[in-house]
């Protein structure tokens, strides 16, 4: 004999003693819960604790969105990057890895030196997100990096704004909350 947690529609009903056939069923521990206000519900491979109102058919209260989830969405968007229009070149797709950010900042530093020296020819080469080599002038490189930095800053500001909301919207990952 062993303890079995009986459920109805996934919600915990009671614990009983039962015989089990080895290898059958899912064996997990029942979490602690307040029977006056909460009920365990079996989801996937384990138990979660939800308000009684969920079991009784009421809409659940909005989930509490963790700050880490917003950080992860921020990081996903920066890493994915976006496409920037550069005068004389057209659209340049960038991704936002730390390596790419470092390369772009180094190229911008070199671009400033070239601009100060009066160089106007396209002397800087950058490989974009799609693997295309882009030959740029100092002015074009500076404009591209400045646009990228401004966009990353806007993504940071969107993250801060979302974290300041109370409650944080459940659709925090929707594009409407983030710069394009």
N, C-alpha and C positions, 0 to 999 in steps of 0.2 A: 504494500500500500504506500501511496505517496500523495502529497498535496496536489490538487488540481484547481486551477482558477477558472470557474465557469463564467462564460460571457454570453451576452445577448446583444446582437448587432455590434459586436466588438467591445462593448462596455462590460466591465467587471460586475458580476452579480454576487458571487460568493465563492469561498474556498471550501472544498470538500476533500475527503480521502477517496482515492480511486486507484484501481489497478491499471498499470500501463504496460503496453507491449514495448519491449526494448527497441529503440530506434524510431518510434513513432511519436509525433507531437513535438511541440516546442516547449522547452523548459527554460523559463526565465523567472527571476524573482519579482514578486509584486512590489512596486514602489510604496513608500510611505505616503499616506494621503489623509486628509481630514474628511471623514465620511459625512460631515454636516454640509460641506461646501464643494467637495471634489469627488471625482470618480476616476479610477484608472480605465484607460482604453487601450486595447491591444492594437498597435499599428506596425505593419512591416514585420520586424523581428523582435519587437519588444513592447513594453508598456510605456505609456505617457500618462500624465495626470492632467485632467481637464476639469473645468467648472461643471457642476451638476446641470447648469442650464444647457450645456451642449447635449448631454444625454437626454434631457427632457424636450429636445427639439427646438430650442431657441437658438438664434444666431449666436455664434461665439463672439466674444468681445475681440476687438482688433488685437492681433498678436503684438507683443512687445518686440520691436525690432532692435536687435543688438547693434551697437555702434560698430562692431566688427563687420557686420554685413554691409554697412554703408562703406566702410574702408575697402572691403573686397570689391564692391561695385566700382568705386573710384579707381582702384588699381587696375581692374579689368579694362575700364574705359581708356585710361592713360596708356596701358600696354597696347591696346588695339590701335590707338592713334586715330588720325583722320587725314584727309587730303586738304592741302593748302594751295591756293592759287598764287603763283609767282609771276610777276610781270616779265614778259619776254620768254617764258618757259612754258607756262600753263600749269596744270594741276600736278602737284608733287605729293604722292601718298607717303606718310610717315607713320612709323610705329613708335611707341614711347618707351622702349626698354631703356634701362640705365645706360647700357653701352651706346645706344643711338643718341641719347641725350648728351653723353660725354663727347662723342664724336662731333655732334653739331655745335656744342659750345666751343670745342677746340677749333673747328672750322670758322666759327664766327670770330674768334680771336685772331686767327690768321687773316680773315677777311678785313678786319680793322687795320691790321698792319699793311695789307696790300692797298687799301683805300688811302691810308695816310701817305703811302709811297706814290700815289697817283696812278696806280695800275687800274685800268678799266677793262682789260680783256677778260674773258671767262677762263680763269686759271684754277678754280676750285672744283673738285669732282666729289660728288656724294652719290652713293648708291641708295636709292629709295626702297621703300617697303616691298615693292614688286620686283626688285632686282635690276632696275633701270639705272644706269649711270647718268647722272645729271651734271653737266658742266655749267658752272655759274660764275658770274662776276661777283666781286666783293659785295656790291650793293644788293644783288639778288640773294646771296647767302645770308647777309645780315637781316634782310626782310623776312626770309623763310624762318630763321631761328627766332626772331622777335615774334612772329605770328604763332609759332609753336609754343613759345614760352607764355604768351598771353592766353592761349587756349588751355594749357595745363593749369595756369593760375585760375582760370574760370572754372575748371573742373574741381580744383581745391575749394573754391568759394561755394560751389554747389554742395559739396560734401559738408562743409561747415554749416550751411543753411539747413540742410536736412537734419543734421545732428541737433540743431537748436530747436527743431519743431517738437511740440508736445501735444499729441503723440506724433511719432514719426509715421508718415503715411505708409500703408502696407505696400503701395506701388512705388516705393522709393527708387526702384531700378528703372522705372518708365523713363523714356527719353525726355518727356516733358519737364523732368526735374534736373536735367543736365544740359550743358551747352552742346551745340551741334558742331 
